[in-house]
Amino acid sequence: MRLKLRRSCGLGALVVGAVVLLHCATNPATGKKQISLIGEGREIEMGREAAKEISASMGLYDDDALSAYVDSVGQRLAATSERSHLTWTFRVVDDAAVNAFALPGGYIYVTRGILAHLNSEAELAGVLGHEIGHVTGRHSVNRLSKAQLGGLVLGVGTVAAQAASSSWGSAVDTGGQVLFAGLFSRFSRDHERQADDLGLRYMTRSSYDPHQMPGVFAMLEAVSSKAAGGRVPDWLATHPNPEARGRRSVAAVAALGDTSGGRVGAEVYLGRLESLTFGADPREGYFRESLFLHPEMRFQFDFPDGWKTQNQKTQVAAINPGEDVAISLRLADAASAEEGAREFLAQEGMSGGRRWTRRVNGLAASGGGWTVETEEKAYTGQVVFVEHSDAVFALVAYGLEEDFARQRERAVAALKSFRVLEDPAVLAVEPFRLEVVRLASATTLAALAVTMKSPVSIEILTVVNRREPDAQIPAGSLVKMVVGNPPP
C-alpha cells in the first residue's frame, strides 16, 4: 500500500492515483510531496471547531498577562514560518500535565504544567516552534487525508462520483468532535522529527539560542514519573521517544555552526511564572480516597470504595474493578431537577419505572431507573438530578443489565450520597503555586526546600529546576519553588 501511495503522487497511472494526483502538493515547509484531501479552508475550519472543544472541555488558564506573553513568543516564531499568512493563536491550557499540542490551521496550546517545567523563553520558543512545525508540515491534515484515502482505495467508483460532486467536502469532513477525540493520538516518528527540524528552523530565524532545546528533551524524559498529573495526556503519550530526539537535537544544533548570541531570556521567562498554579487545582475538585470534594461548587460525593476514579473538566466519573459499571456526575442543562429527570427518561428508546421526586440530603431531587435495549444487549441504570447552588447536577450509574444488577446497591447508594460541602477547611483550600526565589546566598535545592517547607517532593523540585538536590546554587540565582499547603 505504501508503494502505491508514493507512486500515485508521482505517476497517477491508476484510477485511484489519478484521483489522488488532484490532491497532492509540495509542502513549502518540508519540500516534500504530500497527500492532501483537505484544503486549507477546511483545515482552518476544523481547527476552529476543535478549539471550541478545547476551551469547553479543558479550560484556559486565567492569567491574561501570561497568556499574552506566550502568544507574543508564538507570534514571533510563526511570522518566520512558511505559513505566516494563517491567523495563529497561542493559548495556555489550565492543566497540570506537561504537554503542548497543535490543532490544524494554526491553533497552538501549551499547558501550565509544561510552562512550570521550562526555564527560559528560548525553551518556550523551542516547544512552540515544534508545534508550529506540525501545522506548517500539515501533519494532522496529512494523517486525516491518509485515513480518508484508505476509504478511497476501497471504493474507486464512489471516489470518482464524490470528487465530481459538490458533496466532496462533506465526504472528508471529520468534524470538530472527531478531530478532538483523535487529538492526542501519536504523530509518526517521521512527523516528530520533521516538527523538531522545523521548530529549530523557526527558533534560529527568530534569533533564539537553539542550544536550549536539547535541555527540554532531557526534562521531558525525566518528567514522566515525577510531574504532577493532569487531565491532558503528558508529552510522552503524544510525542514519542524524547530521549532519541534529544540526542538528535544535539547533533542538529551542532550542525548549525556558530549560533552564539542567540536570545535565551531566562530571567524574563521565570519572572512570568510567579504564582503560577502548580499541579492539580483542588478547588476544581479532589479525592480523599473514594470521597470527592469540590470546594468551588461546594458539594461532596461518595463513590464506591475500590472503584477507579477520574476528575475531568466537565465531569467526575468512576468505574468498578470489573470495568462493567460506571458512575458519572456532571452539570445538567436543565432549569430544575424535575425537568432534567423528565427529559432524560423521555429519550427515544429508553424505558423505565416511575419517575420520583423527593429531597436527597436536604436538596430537591428527581430521578428513576431506565433501560435501553439494542439488538444484542440491554443497558440499564439509575439517574438522579439534584438542585444545588443555582445549578442542577446529573448523577448517572449504568452498565449492561446483568452487570448492573450485581452493582445496583452500591451504585444507588453513591447516587444518594450527593450533599452540600460544609467543612470550612476544605472550602478554603488553595492550589500549590510556583514562587520564583532569588537567592541572597549560595545554597542547595534540598536546603531551600526545607527552609521554605515545600509541599512537594525534592524529586519534583529537581525536575522543575533541573538541578541536583545537593548541588551548590550561586547567590543571585533564580530558583523555582512550589509553595502551599496540601488539601485536608
VOPAGU-2260 file (C-alpha; in pm, 1 decimal, decimal comma):
REM VOPAGU-2260
SITE   aa  ch    i         X         Y         Z
SITE  MET   A    0       0,0       0,0       0,0
SITE  ARG   A    1     278,1     241,5      84,4
SITE  LEU   A    2     438,7     189,4    -254,1
SITE  LYS   A    3     111,9     266,0    -431,3
SITE  LEU   A    4      70,1     586,5    -232,1
SITE  ARG   A    5     413,0     709,2    -333,0
SITE  ARG   A    6     371,8     620,9    -698,0
SITE  SER   A    7      28,1     776,5    -722,7
SITE  CYS   A    8     169,4    1118,0    -634,0
SITE  GLY   A    9     436,6    1088,9    -899,3
SITE  LEU   A   10     266,2     893,1   -1182,5
SITE  GLY   A   11    -109,1     894,1   -1147,5
SITE  ALA   A   12    -120,3     577,1   -1358,1
SITE  LEU   A   13    -405,3     402,4   -1177,2
SITE  VAL   A   14    -759,2     528,4   -1144,4
SITE  VAL   A   15    -707,2     581,0    -772,8
SITE  GLY   A   16    -377,0     750,6    -844,2
SITE  ALA   A   17    -549,1     987,2   -1084,8
SITE  VAL   A   18    -787,1    1099,0    -812,0
SITE  VAL   A   19    -509,2    1134,6    -555,2
SITE  LEU   A   20    -298,6    1330,6    -802,8
SITE  LEU   A   21    -554,6    1608,9    -787,5
SITE  HIS   A   22    -488,5    1637,1    -415,4
SITE  CYS   A   23    -107,8    1610,8    -398,8
SITE  ALA   A   24     112,2    1913,8    -345,9
SITE  THR   A   25     464,2    2004,5    -240,3
SITE  ASN   A   26     465,8    2131,5     115,3
SITE  PRO   A   27     661,8    2460,1     127,1
SITE  ALA   A   28     786,7    2390,2     480,4
SITE  THR   A   29     917,7    2039,6     420,5
SITE  GLY   A   30     980,9    2041,8      46,2
SITE  LYS   A   31     810,1    1703,2      17,3
SITE  LYS   A   32     504,6    1592,4    -176,3
SITE  GLN   A   33     207,0    1538,1      48,2
SITE  ILE   A   34    -134,8    1379,8       9,8
SITE  SER   A   35    -391,0    1648,0      86,9
SITE  LEU   A   36    -759,3    1571,3      54,1
SITE  ILE   A   37    -839,4    1857,7     289,8
SITE  GLY   A   38    -797,3    2213,2     165,4
SITE  GLU   A   39    -662,8    2497,4     375,0
SITE  GLY   A   40   -1006,2    2648,4     428,1
SITE  ARG   A   41   -1142,3    2325,1     570,8
SITE  GLU   A   42    -824,3    2277,8     773,0
SITE  ILE   A   43    -876,0    2615,6     939,5
SITE  GLU   A   44   -1242,5    2538,0     998,3
SITE  MET   A   45   -1156,1    2206,6    1165,7
SITE  GLY   A   46    -905,5    2381,3    1390,8
SITE  ARG   A   47   -1161,5    2645,1    1485,9
SITE  GLU   A   48   -1419,6    2377,6    1573,1
SITE  ALA   A   49   -1172,3    2180,0    1782,8
SITE  ALA   A   50   -1053,8    2498,4    1956,9
SITE  LYS   A   51   -1406,6    2548,3    2088,9
SITE  GLU   A   52   -1397,7    2194,5    2229,5
SITE  ILE   A   53   -1063,9    2264,4    2397,3
SITE  SER   A   54   -1194,9    2576,0    2570,9
SITE  ALA   A   55   -1510,8    2399,6    2686,9
SITE  SER   A   56   -1366,1    2066,1    2796,6
SITE  MET   A   57   -1016,5    2156,5    2920,2
SITE  GLY   A   58   -1040,6    2523,9    3005,2
SITE  LEU   A   59    -787,0    2800,9    2953,8
SITE  TYR   A   60    -561,5    2931,7    3229,3
SITE  ASP   A   61    -693,8    3254,4    3379,7
SITE  ASP   A   62    -387,9    3481,2    3355,9
SITE  ASP   A   63    -413,2    3742,0    3082,1
SITE  ALA   A   64     -55,2    3861,4    3121,4
SITE  LEU   A   65      92,4    3511,3    3094,8
SITE  SER   A   66    -133,4    3424,3    2802,1
SITE  ALA   A   67     -34,1    3742,8    2618,9
SITE  TYR   A   68     333,8    3665,8    2679,2
SITE  VAL   A   69     305,7    3312,2    2539,5
SITE  ASP   A   70     113,2    3445,3    2241,7
SITE  SER   A   71     379,4    3710,9    2173,7
SITE  VAL   A   72     655,9    3448,5    2164,7
SITE  GLY   A   73     446,8    3226,9    1939,3
SITE  GLN   A   74     359,6    3509,5    1700,8
SITE  ARG   A   75     727,6    3597,0    1667,2
SITE  LEU   A   76     805,4    3239,7    1562,3
SITE  ALA   A   77     500,9    3194,6    1337,7
SITE  ALA   A   78     587,8    3510,8    1145,0
SITE  THR   A   79     905,9    3337,7    1024,7
SITE  SER   A   80     724,5    3022,9     912,5
SITE  GLU   A   81     617,6    2921,7     562,8
SITE  ARG   A   82     252,6    2968,0     662,7
SITE  SER   A   83     278,4    3311,1     819,7
SITE  HIS   A   84     -48,1    3409,9     646,9
SITE  LEU   A   85    -251,2    3194,0     888,9
SITE  THR   A   86    -422,6    3360,3    1182,3
SITE  TRP   A   87    -210,1    3199,4    1452,3
SITE  THR   A   88    -341,8    3157,5    1807,4
SITE  PHE   A   89    -134,5    3055,4    2110,0
SITE  ARG   A   90    -310,5    2967,0    2434,6
SITE  VAL   A   91    -238,8    2821,9    2778,9
SITE  VAL   A   92    -447,7    2523,9    2891,1
SITE  ASP   A   93    -535,9    2509,8    3260,4
SITE  ASP   A   94    -391,5    2165,1    3319,1
SITE  ALA   A   95    -107,7    2018,8    3525,7
SITE  ALA   A   96      11,4    1777,2    3257,2
SITE  VAL   A   97     341,0    1853,3    3086,7
SITE  ASN   A   98     238,9    1884,8    2724,2
SITE  ALA   A   99     183,8    2103,2    2420,5
SITE  PHE   A  100     -23,1    2033,2    2110,4
SITE  ALA   A  101    -134,1    2183,2    1781,9
SITE  LEU   A  102    -465,1    2192,6    1600,1
SITE  PRO   A  103    -489,4    2229,9    1223,3
SITE  GLY   A  104    -498,9    2583,4    1093,4
SITE  GLY   A  105    -268,3    2746,4    1346,6
SITE  TYR   A  106    -410,6    2683,1    1694,9
SITE  ILE   A  107    -127,1    2605,4    1937,2
SITE  TYR   A  108    -164,3    2512,9    2304,6
SITE  VAL   A  109      75,3    2470,5    2594,0
SITE  THR   A  110     -32,6    2350,1    2937,7
SITE  ARG   A  111      53,4    2542,9    3250,5
SITE  GLY   A  112     224,8    2219,6    3353,5
SITE  ILE   A  113     486,2    2244,0    3080,4
SITE  LEU   A  114     534,4    2616,1    3147,4
SITE  ALA   A  115     626,2    2531,1    3507,1
SITE  HIS   A  116     897,4    2293,6    3381,8
SITE  LEU   A  117    1060,5    2524,6    3126,8
SITE  ASN   A  118    1344,5    2754,0    3231,7
SITE  SER   A  119    1373,9    3019,2    2961,2
SITE  GLU   A  120    1196,8    3196,9    2679,5
SITE  ALA   A  121    1419,9    3011,8    2433,7
SITE  GLU   A  122    1292,6    2679,0    2569,6
SITE  LEU   A  123     935,5    2802,1    2531,3
SITE  ALA   A  124    1021,1    2905,4    2176,2
SITE  GLY   A  125    1153,2    2554,8    2109,4
SITE  VAL   A  126     829,8    2395,3    2227,3
SITE  LEU   A  127     609,7    2639,8    2037,1
SITE  GLY   A  128     830,2    2609,4    1728,8
SITE  HIS   A  129     787,6    2232,0    1733,6
SITE  GLU   A  130     408,1    2265,7    1744,2
SITE  ILE   A  131     416,4    2530,3    1469,4
SITE  GLY   A  132     611,0    2271,5    1268,5
SITE  HIS   A  133     321,2    2026,4    1299,5
SITE  VAL   A  134      94,1    2290,3    1145,3
SITE  THR   A  135     329,2    2408,1     870,8
SITE  GLY   A  136     401,8    2042,5     793,2
SITE  ARG   A  137      23,3    1984,3     785,5
SITE  HIS   A  138      76,1    1666,4     985,4
SITE  SER   A  139    -276,0    1637,6    1127,1
SITE  VAL   A  140    -426,5    1703,1     786,6
SITE  ASN   A  141    -189,0    1455,2     624,5
SITE  ARG   A  142    -287,8    1189,3     877,2
SITE  LEU   A  143    -658,0    1256,1     820,6
SITE  SER   A  144    -605,3    1254,1     442,5
SITE  LYS   A  145    -435,0     915,1     457,3
SITE  ALA   A  146    -721,4     780,2     666,5
SITE  GLN   A  147    -964,7     912,0     410,1
SITE  LEU   A  148    -752,5     768,7     129,6
SITE  GLY   A  149    -790,9     424,9     283,8
SITE  GLY   A  150   -1158,5     457,5     213,1
SITE  LEU   A  151   -1090,2     584,1    -138,2
SITE  VAL   A  152    -882,2     282,4    -233,1
SITE  LEU   A  153   -1164,1      53,2    -123,9
SITE  GLY   A  154   -1420,1     228,7    -340,7
SITE  VAL   A  155   -1281,6     378,4    -660,7
SITE  GLY   A  156   -1624,1     425,1    -817,6
SITE  THR   A  157   -1755,5     607,6    -514,2
SITE  VAL   A  158   -1445,9     824,5    -506,0
SITE  ALA   A  159   -1489,8     933,9    -864,7
SITE  ALA   A  160   -1850,3    1028,0    -802,1
SITE  GLN   A  161   -1766,0    1222,9    -487,4
SITE  ALA   A  162   -1473,5    1401,5    -646,8
SITE  ALA   A  163   -1701,0    1523,8    -925,9
SITE  SER   A  164   -1976,0    1641,6    -694,2
SITE  SER   A  165   -2026,7    1927,9    -453,5
SITE  SER   A  166   -2055,2    1679,6    -167,7
SITE  TRP   A  167   -1680,9    1605,4    -171,4
SITE  GLY   A  168   -1622,4    1848,3     113,9
SITE  SER   A  169   -1862,6    1659,9     339,7
SITE  ALA   A  170   -1707,6    1328,6     235,7
SITE  VAL   A  171   -1380,2    1424,6     404,3
SITE  ASP   A  172   -1544,8    1616,6     686,7
SITE  THR   A  173   -1412,4    1487,1    1017,0
SITE  GLY   A  174   -1596,4    1736,2    1236,6
SITE  GLY   A  175   -1465,9    1906,1    1547,0
SITE  GLN   A  176   -1566,1    1624,6    1781,2
SITE  VAL   A  177   -1389,7    1353,1    1581,2
SITE  LEU   A  178   -1080,9    1567,2    1545,7
SITE  PHE   A  179   -1088,6    1644,8    1915,8
SITE  ALA   A  180   -1126,6    1276,7    2004,5
SITE  GLY   A  181    -816,7    1191,3    1799,9
SITE  LEU   A  182    -619,5    1495,6    1906,2
SITE  PHE   A  183    -386,0    1312,2    2141,4
SITE  SER   A  184    -302,3    1017,3    1920,9
SITE  ARG   A  185      67,9     998,5    1846,6
SITE  PHE   A  186     224,9    1153,2    1542,0
SITE  SER   A  187     456,9     927,0    1346,3
SITE  ARG   A  188     829,0     934,5    1414,4
SITE  ASP   A  189     880,9    1098,6    1075,2
SITE  HIS   A  190     635,2    1374,1    1165,6
SITE  GLU   A  191     800,3    1426,1    1504,6
SITE  ARG   A  192    1146,9    1451,5    1352,3
SITE  GLN   A  193    1012,6    1688,9    1090,4
SITE  ALA   A  194     850,0    1908,2    1356,3
SITE  ASP   A  195    1177,1    1905,9    1553,6
SITE  ASP   A  196    1368,4    2027,5    1247,9
SITE  LEU   A  197    1110,6    2293,5    1165,8
SITE  GLY   A  198    1098,7    2412,0    1526,3
SITE  LEU   A  199    1476,2    2452,4    1525,4
SITE  ARG   A  200    1447,0    2645,3    1199,2
SITE  TYR   A  201    1193,1    2888,1    1345,1
SITE  MET   A  202    1398,8    2931,3    1663,6
SITE  THR   A  203    1708,4    3034,4    1470,2
SITE  ARG   A  204    1512,2    3255,2    1230,8
SITE  SER   A  205    1369,3    3432,6    1537,6
SITE  SER   A  206    1717,1    3473,4    1691,4
SITE  TYR   A  207    1663,6    3234,7    1984,0
SITE  ASP   A  208    1951,9    3025,4    2115,5
SITE  PRO   A  209    1898,6    2675,5    1969,1
SITE  HIS   A  210    2131,8    2523,7    2230,7
SITE  GLN   A  211    1843,1    2546,6    2478,3
SITE  MET   A  212    1633,2    2284,2    2301,0
SITE  PRO   A  213    1824,3    1966,4    2399,2
SITE  GLY   A  214    1761,7    2050,3    2765,2
SITE  VAL   A  215    1387,7    2047,3    2700,5
SITE  PHE   A  216    1407,0    1690,3    2573,1
SITE  ALA   A  217    1604,7    1589,2    2883,9
SITE  MET   A  218    1335,6    1743,3    3102,7
SITE  LEU   A  219    1057,9    1567,4    2911,5
SITE  GLU   A  220    1235,0    1235,5    2956,8
SITE  ALA   A  221    1269,9    1293,7    3331,5
SITE  VAL   A  222     925,1    1436,7    3393,1
SITE  SER   A  223     720,4    1128,0    3306,2
SITE  SER   A  224     734,4     970,8    3650,9
SITE  LYS   A  225     761,6    1285,0    3863,4
SITE  ALA   A  226     533,8    1554,9    3720,0
SITE  ALA   A  227     201,9    1627,3    3887,2
SITE  GLY   A  228     -74,8    1457,8    3690,9
SITE  GLY   A  229    -337,7    1632,1    3485,5
SITE  ARG   A  230    -637,9    1564,9    3267,1
SITE  VAL   A  231    -443,5    1609,3    2943,5
SITE  PRO   A  232    -206,9    1324,8    2844,1
SITE  ASP   A  233     157,5    1404,0    2908,6
SITE  TRP   A  234     419,9    1466,9    2640,3
SITE  LEU   A  235     538,2    1106,1    2632,0
SITE  ALA   A  236     187,0     991,0    2545,7
SITE  THR   A  237     162,5    1214,2    2238,6
SITE  HIS   A  238     521,5    1284,8    2127,8
SITE  PRO   A  239     718,4     958,6    2106,6
SITE  ASN   A  240    1080,8     895,3    2203,2
SITE  PRO   A  241    1211,1    1222,7    2353,5
SITE  GLU   A  242    1542,5    1061,0    2455,8
SITE  ALA   A  243    1641,0     969,8    2100,0
SITE  ARG   A  244    1510,8    1300,5    1969,5
SITE  GLY   A  245    1714,7    1481,2    2233,2
SITE  ARG   A  246    2033,3    1318,1    2104,2
SITE  ARG   A  247    1929,4    1407,2    1751,8
SITE  SER   A  248    1869,6    1771,2    1850,3
SITE  VAL   A  249    2223,1    1796,4    1993,6
SITE  ALA   A  250    2364,0    1689,4    1657,4
SITE  ALA   A  251    2128,2    1922,1    1469,5
SITE  VAL   A  252    2231,1    2222,8    1679,5
SITE  ALA   A  253    2598,5    2138,7    1635,7
SITE  ALA   A  254    2548,3    2127,9    1259,0
SITE  LEU   A  255    2424,5    2488,1    1264,7
SITE  GLY   A  256    2775,2    2612,4    1338,2
SITE  ASP   A  257    2827,2    2933,5    1535,3
SITE  THR   A  258    2493,5    3034,6    1687,7
SITE  SER   A  259    2634,7    3237,4    1976,1
SITE  GLY   A  260    2444,4    3546,1    2082,9
SITE  GLY   A  261    2100,2    3392,1    2044,7
SITE  ARG   A  262    1828,2    3503,4    2284,6
SITE  VAL   A  263    1782,0    3290,2    2599,1
SITE  GLY   A  264    1556,6    3509,0    2812,4
SITE  ALA   A  265    1576,6    3309,0    3135,5
SITE  GLU   A  266    1506,3    3593,2    3378,4
SITE  VAL   A  267    1218,1    3742,9    3184,8
SITE  TYR   A  268    1062,6    3396,9    3145,0
SITE  LEU   A  269    1097,1    3293,7    3510,3
SITE  GLY   A  270     950,0    3626,2    3615,2
SITE  ARG   A  271     633,7    3536,9    3422,7
SITE  LEU   A  272     590,5    3217,8    3628,2
SITE  GLU   A  273     542,0    3388,5    3965,6
SITE  SER   A  274     227,9    3248,1    4135,8
SITE  LEU   A  275     160,6    3000,1    3853,0
SITE  THR   A  276     -73,1    2722,9    3970,9
SITE  PHE   A  277     124,7    2400,8    4011,6
SITE  GLY   A  278     -25,8    2054,3    3996,7
SITE  ALA   A  279    -394,3    1970,5    4004,5
SITE  ASP   A  280    -611,6    2253,6    4134,9
SITE  PRO   A  281    -804,5    2117,6    4436,0
SITE  ARG   A  282   -1061,6    2396,0    4403,4
SITE  GLU   A  283   -1183,7    2214,9    4093,1
SITE  GLY   A  284   -1238,4    1901,8    4297,4
SITE  TYR   A  285   -1016,2    1638,8    4453,0
SITE  PHE   A  286   -1042,6    1293,2    4602,0
SITE  ARG   A  287    -993,6    1188,3    4960,4
SITE  GLU   A  288    -983,7     815,9    4887,3
SITE  SER   A  289   -1332,1     748,3    4738,9
SITE  LEU   A  290   -1483,8    1074,2    4867,7
SITE  PHE   A  291   -1493,1    1350,4    4604,9
SITE  LEU   A  292   -1483,3    1706,5    4738,6
SITE  HIS   A  293   -1548,1    2014,1    4525,0
SITE  PRO   A  294   -1470,8    2335,3    4716,8
SITE  GLU   A  295   -1562,3    2572,7    4432,8
SITE  MET   A  296   -1910,7    2422,4    4381,3
SITE  ARG   A  297   -1947,7    2333,6    4749,7
SITE  PHE   A  298   -2053,7    1969,6    4721,1
SITE  GLN   A  299   -1924,4    1623,7    4811,6
SITE  PHE   A  300   -1999,9    1283,2    4668,5
SITE  ASP   A  301   -1911,2     929,0    4779,9
SITE  PHE   A  302   -1802,2     690,3    4505,7
SITE  PRO   A  303   -1793,5     318,3    4591,0
SITE  ASP   A  304   -1470,3     206,0    4758,5
SITE  GLY   A  305   -1218,3      47,3    4526,9
SITE  TRP   A  306   -1356,0     196,9    4206,2
SITE  LYS   A  307   -1120,8     372,2    3962,8
SITE  THR   A  308   -1199,9     744,3    3960,8
SITE  GLN   A  309   -1118,4    1036,0    3731,5
SITE  ASN   A  310   -1182,4    1408,3    3772,6
SITE  GLN   A  311   -1226,6    1562,7    3429,2
SITE  LYS   A  312   -1301,8    1923,4    3341,7
SITE  THR   A  313   -1671,0    1867,0    3267,9
SITE  GLN   A  314   -1745,7    1560,0    3477,4
SITE  VAL   A  315   -1617,9    1332,8    3750,9
SITE  ALA   A  316   -1655,6     960,6    3692,9
SITE  ALA   A  317   -1574,6     617,1    3829,4
SITE  ILE   A  318   -1573,6     260,3    3704,1
SITE  ASN   A  319   -1581,2     -59,2    3907,3
SITE  PRO   A  320   -1284,2    -303,4    3915,3
SITE  GLY   A  321   -1456,6    -527,7    3659,8
SITE  GLU   A  322   -1493,7    -226,5    3430,3
SITE  ASP   A  323   -1854,7    -307,0    3350,7
SITE  VAL   A  324   -2043,8     -48,3    3558,6
SITE  ALA   A  325   -1977,5     325,5    3564,8
SITE  ILE   A  326   -2096,5     631,1    3756,6
SITE  SER   A  327   -2069,9     989,9    3633,5
SITE  LEU   A  328   -2152,3    1330,4    3780,3
SITE  ARG   A  329   -2182,0    1645,5    3571,0
SITE  LEU   A  330   -2371,7    1971,9    3540,8
SITE  ALA   A  331   -2706,4    1936,4    3364,5
SITE  ASP   A  332   -2864,2    2173,4    3114,9
SITE  ALA   A  333   -3195,0    2190,2    3298,3
SITE  ALA   A  334   -3390,8    2450,4    3494,3
SITE  SER   A  335   -3479,5    2206,4    3772,7
SITE  ALA   A  336   -3412,2    1853,0    3890,9
SITE  GLU   A  337   -3763,4    1752,1    3788,2
SITE  GLU   A  338   -3716,8    1888,0    3435,3
SITE  GLY   A  339   -3380,4    1717,1    3399,2
SITE  ALA   A  340   -3513,6    1378,6    3506,6
SITE  ARG   A  341   -3825,6    1409,1    3291,5
SITE  GLU   A  342   -3627,2    1490,2    2976,0
SITE  PHE   A  343   -3364,5    1224,5    3045,9
SITE  LEU   A  344   -3615,8     944,8    3098,4
SITE  ALA   A  345   -3823,0    1054,0    2796,7
SITE  GLN   A  346   -3538,5     997,9    2549,6
SITE  GLU   A  347   -3622,8     785,5    2246,8
SITE  GLY   A  348   -3561,4     415,4    2300,9
SITE  MET   A  349   -3547,9     448,5    2679,3
SITE  SER   A  350   -3789,0     267,9    2907,4
SITE  GLY   A  351   -3807,2     252,3    3282,5
SITE  GLY   A  352   -4002,5     267,9    3601,2
SITE  ARG   A  353   -4191,6     558,2    3750,7
SITE  ARG   A  354   -4003,2     884,0    3796,0
SITE  TRP   A  355   -3978,9    1000,3    4158,4
SITE  THR   A  356   -3933,7    1346,6    4311,4
SITE  ARG   A  357   -3815,3    1398,5    4667,8
SITE  ARG   A  358   -3537,5    1557,9    4873,1
SITE  VAL   A  359   -3193,5    1394,0    4894,8
SITE  ASN   A  360   -2983,4    1512,7    5189,0
SITE  GLY   A  361   -3198,4    1825,4    5202,6
SITE  LEU   A  362   -3170,5    1902,8    4829,8
SITE  ALA   A  363   -3450,3    1890,0    4571,6
SITE  ALA   A  364   -3401,0    1581,6    4356,3
SITE  SER   A  365   -3573,3    1372,3    4092,6
SITE  GLY   A  366   -3480,4    1052,4    3913,9
SITE  GLY   A  367   -3561,9     694,7    3827,2
SITE  GLY   A  368   -3447,0     370,2    3672,7
SITE  TRP   A  369   -3406,8     319,9    3298,9
SITE  THR   A  370   -3328,1      57,8    3035,8
SITE  VAL   A  371   -3215,7      83,3    2675,3
SITE  GLU   A  372   -3233,5    -227,9    2458,9
SITE  THR   A  373   -3024,1    -283,0    2147,6
SITE  GLU   A  374   -3045,7    -572,9    1905,9
SITE  GLU   A  375   -2789,5    -768,6    2106,2
SITE  LYS   A  376   -2774,6    -624,3    2457,7
SITE  ALA   A  377   -2974,0    -435,2    2718,4
SITE  TYR   A  378   -2822,7    -148,1    2916,5
SITE  THR   A  379   -2975,8     -33,7    3239,9
SITE  GLY   A  380   -2910,7     219,5    3509,5
SITE  GLN   A  381   -3030,9     478,8    3757,4
SITE  VAL   A  382   -3032,2     856,3    3722,6
SITE  VAL   A  383   -3069,2    1129,0    3985,4
SITE  PHE   A  384   -3087,7    1502,8    3918,2
SITE  VAL   A  385   -3010,4    1728,4    4214,9
SITE  GLU   A  386   -3052,3    2103,3    4262,7
SITE  HIS   A  387   -2769,5    2282,9    4440,9
SITE  SER   A  388   -2640,7    2643,1    4441,4
SITE  ASP   A  389   -2849,9    2759,8    4145,3
SITE  ALA   A  390   -2735,5    2463,8    3937,3
SITE  VAL   A  391   -2865,8    2118,2    3851,1
SITE  PHE   A  392   -2637,3    1815,7    3869,4
SITE  ALA   A  393   -2691,8    1490,1    3678,3
SITE  LEU   A  394   -2575,9    1171,6    3852,6
SITE  VAL   A  395   -2591,1     858,5    3637,4
SITE  ALA   A  396   -2499,1     495,4    3710,1
SITE  TYR   A  397   -2517,0     244,3    3426,4
SITE  GLY   A  398   -2397,9     -84,6    3279,4
SITE  LEU   A  399   -2513,8    -395,8    3098,8
SITE  GLU   A  400   -2830,5    -526,5    3258,1
SITE  GLU   A  401   -2676,5    -833,8    3420,4
SITE  ASP   A  402   -2365,1    -644,9    3534,9
SITE  PHE   A  403   -2556,6    -352,6    3677,7
SITE  ALA   A  404   -2780,4    -587,7    3877,4
SITE  ARG   A  405   -2474,2    -703,2    4073,7
SITE  GLN   A  406   -2365,2    -344,1    4148,3
SITE  ARG   A  407   -2708,1    -183,5    4188,2
SITE  GLU   A  408   -2698,9    -146,1    4565,9
SITE  ARG   A  409   -2355,6      21,8    4571,2
SITE  ALA   A  410   -2437,5     240,1    4271,2
SITE  VAL   A  411   -2767,6     364,3    4411,9
SITE  ALA   A  412   -2605,0     437,5    4747,8
SITE  ALA   A  413   -2345,4     650,1    4565,4
SITE  LEU   A  414   -2611,4     845,3    4376,2
SITE  LYS   A  415   -2785,7     926,3    4702,3
SITE  SER   A  416   -2466,1    1048,5    4868,8
SITE  PHE   A  417   -2458,4    1391,1    4697,3
SITE  ARG   A  418   -2467,3    1658,5    4965,3
SITE  VAL   A  419   -2361,7    2014,0    5048,8
SITE  LEU   A  420   -1993,9    2054,4    5141,4
SITE  GLU   A  421   -1966,4    2240,2    5471,9
SITE  ASP   A  422   -1614,4    2168,6    5601,6
SITE  PRO   A  423   -1452,9    2517,6    5630,0
SITE  ALA   A  424   -1100,8    2377,4    5588,9
SITE  VAL   A  425   -1194,1    2213,7    5258,3
SITE  LEU   A  426   -1385,0    2519,1    5138,3
SITE  ALA   A  427   -1076,3    2734,4    5197,2
SITE  VAL   A  428    -832,6    2505,6    5012,7
SITE  GLU   A  429    -596,2    2666,8    4761,1
SITE  PRO   A  430    -371,7    2511,1    4491,0
SITE  PHE   A  431       5,3    2488,8    4512,4
SITE  ARG   A  432     182,5    2772,9    4334,5
SITE  LEU   A  433     527,1    2849,6    4199,8
SITE  GLU   A  434     734,6    3107,4    4380,0
SITE  VAL   A  435    1044,2    3230,1    4196,7
SITE  VAL   A  436    1315,3    3298,3    4453,8
SITE  ARG   A  437    1634,3    3499,0    4400,1
SITE  LEU   A  438    1894,8    3356,4    4633,1
SITE  ALA   A  439    2056,5    3600,2    4876,0
SITE  SER   A  440    2334,3    3349,8    4939,8
SITE  ALA   A  441    2454,8    3022,1    4792,9
SITE  THR   A  442    2256,3    2716,8    4896,8
SITE  THR   A  443    2126,9    2383,4    4770,8
SITE  LEU   A  444    1785,6    2287,9    4641,0
SITE  ALA   A  445    1742,6    2040,5    4926,1
SITE  ALA   A  446    1820,4    2303,1    5190,5
SITE  LEU   A  447    1589,0    2557,6    5027,9
SITE  ALA   A  448    1306,0    2304,7    5016,4
SITE  VAL   A  449    1337,3    2250,8    5391,1
SITE  THR   A  450    1357,7    2622,8    5466,2
SITE  MET   A  451    1051,6    2704,7    5257,4
SITE  LYS   A  452     860,9    2392,4    5369,1
SITE  SER   A  453     781,6    2288,0    5013,6
SITE  PRO   A  454     477,8    2055,9    4999,1
SITE  VAL   A  455     615,8    1854,4    4705,7
SITE  SER   A  456     899,5    1604,9    4696,0
SITE  ILE   A  457    1259,5    1700,1    4627,8
SITE  GLU   A  458    1240,6    1478,1    4317,7
SITE  ILE   A  459     976,4    1706,8    4168,3
SITE  LEU   A  460    1177,2    2017,7    4252,5
SITE  THR   A  461    1482,1    1857,3    4093,5
SITE  VAL   A  462    1298,2    1810,3    3763,9
SITE  VAL   A  463    1132,2    2153,1    3774,2
SITE  ASN   A  464    1464,9    2330,3    3826,3
SITE  ARG   A  465    1690,4    2077,4    3653,2
SITE  ARG   A  466    1931,3    2093,3    3945,2
SITE  GLU   A  467    2055,0    1813,2    4166,7
SITE  PRO   A  468    1933,7    1832,3    4529,8
SITE  ASP   A  469    2277,7    1881,9    4686,6
SITE  ALA   A  470    2445,9    2086,2    4413,6
SITE  GLN   A  471    2552,2    2436,9    4520,1
SITE  ILE   A  472    2345,1    2713,5    4361,4
SITE  PRO   A  473    2524,8    3050,6    4345,3
SITE  ALA   A  474    2390,7    3361,3    4516,5
SITE  GLY   A  475    2174,1    3571,4    4286,5
SITE  SER   A  476    2033,8    3269,9    4100,4
SITE  LEU   A  477    1661,3    3232,9    4040,5
SITE  VAL   A  478    1506,4    2910,9    4172,2
SITE  LYS   A  479    1150,5    2781,8    4127,8
SITE  MET   A  480     990,1    2662,0    4450,0
SITE  VAL   A  481     647,0    2506,9    4497,0
SITE  VAL   A  482     463,1    2656,0    4793,5
SITE  GLY   A  483     128,8    2598,5    4960,3
SITE  ASN   A  484     -49,0    2358,4    5192,1
SITE  PRO   A  485    -174,6    2011,7    5099,1
SITE  PRO   A  486    -555,4    1984,6    5087,5
SITE  PRO   A  487    -711,8    1849,8    5408,9
